[in-house]
Amino acid sequence: MTTSDTRVRFRDLKPYFTVDSLEVLQGPAHGVVELPVSVFWSGSPRFDLDVEGARTEFYQSVLSNGSAEHIARYLNRELLLEVWPTLPLDQRVVETWHAQHPHLAALRGADGRRRR
């Protein structure tokens, strides 16, 4: 057995959260939003949701690092459905969301990988 065979990665232990229903996602769809340091700690925590790159980084950060409360507060249902197919997310995040919201899997593709 090699060292890499026994390595435990943080992403394998880290819990990922979702919400029971997408209907609770009432976050903003436009404008500038600031995330708490517990969700985004690298660089400016301010994101302009009207700019595609900023929107992508915002959704990626909230889905990867946010609690269920953060997700409900900051994400917007319609915007999530729009960006879901192309969001660059860890496979465990995708699996967590697809388990709770199977209809999202159809948006992303049969293999769960993001569409380009």
C-alpha positions in Angstrom: 0.0 0.0 0.0 1.3 3.4 -0.9 0.9 6.6 1.0 -1.5 8.0 -1.6 -3.8 4.9 -1.1 -4.4 5.9 2.6 -4.6 9.6 2.2 -7.7 11.2 3.6 -8.7 14.4 2.0 -10.7 17.2 3.6 -13.2 17.2 0.8 -14.0 13.5 1.6 -14.9 14.4 5.2 -16.4 17.8 4.7 -20.2 17.9 5.0 -22.1 19.5 2.1 -25.6 20.9 2.6 -28.7 21.3 0.6 -32.3 22.4 1.3 -35.5 20.4 1.4 -37.1 22.4 -1.4 -35.8 24.8 -4.0 -38.8 27.0 -3.1 -36.9 28.3 0.0 -34.2 29.8 -2.3 -35.3 33.4 -2.1 -31.9 35.1 -2.5 -31.2 38.0 -4.9 -31.0 37.4 -8.7 -29.3 40.8 -9.4 -27.0 43.3 -7.9 -24.0 43.1 -5.5 -24.1 40.7 -2.6 -21.5 40.2 0.1 -20.8 36.8 1.6 -19.7 36.1 5.1 -16.1 35.0 5.6 -17.3 31.6 6.7 -18.6 31.0 3.1 -15.9 32.9 1.1 -12.5 33.7 2.6 -10.3 34.3 -0.4 -10.4 37.8 -1.8 -13.2 40.2 -1.9 -16.5 38.8 -0.5 -18.5 41.1 -2.8 -20.1 39.6 -5.9 -22.0 41.3 -8.7 -24.6 38.8 -9.8 -25.1 40.6 -13.1 -21.5 39.5 -14.1 -21.3 35.9 -15.3 -17.9 35.1 -13.7 -18.8 36.7 -10.4 -22.2 34.9 -10.4 -20.5 31.5 -11.1 -17.9 32.1 -8.3 -20.7 33.2 -5.9 -22.9 30.1 -6.5 -19.9 27.8 -6.4 -18.8 29.2 -3.0 -22.3 29.1 -1.4 -22.9 25.5 -2.7 -19.5 24.3 -1.6 -19.0 26.1 1.7 -22.4 27.3 2.9 -24.8 25.9 5.4 -28.4 25.2 4.6 -29.2 28.6 6.1 -26.7 30.3 3.8 -28.0 28.5 0.8 -31.6 29.5 1.5 -30.6 33.1 2.2 -28.2 33.8 -0.7 -29.3 31.6 -3.6 -32.2 32.3 -5.9 -34.2 29.4 -7.3 -34.5 30.6 -10.9 -30.8 31.6 -11.0 -29.7 28.3 -9.6 -31.7 26.4 -12.3 -30.1 28.6 -14.9 -26.5 28.2 -13.8 -26.7 24.6 -12.5 -25.8 22.9 -15.8 -22.4 24.6 -16.1 -21.3 25.2 -12.4 -17.8 23.8 -11.7 -18.6 21.9 -8.5 -16.9 19.1 -6.6 -18.6 15.8 -7.5 -19.7 15.3 -3.9 -21.6 18.6 -4.0 -23.4 17.5 -7.2 -24.2 14.1 -5.7 -25.6 15.7 -2.5 -27.9 18.0 -4.6 -29.0 15.3 -7.0 -29.9 13.0 -4.2 -32.2 15.6 -2.7 -33.3 17.2 -6.0 -33.3 14.5 -8.8 -34.7 16.9 -11.3 -31.4 18.9 -11.2 -29.6 15.8 -12.6 -31.5 16.2 -15.9 -30.2 19.7 -16.2 -26.6 18.7 -15.7 -26.6 15.5 -17.9 -26.9 11.8 -17.3 -23.4 11.5 -15.9 -23.8 14.4 -13.5 -20.9 16.3 -15.1 -21.3 20.0 -15.9 -22.2 21.0 -19.4 -19.9 23.5 -21.1 
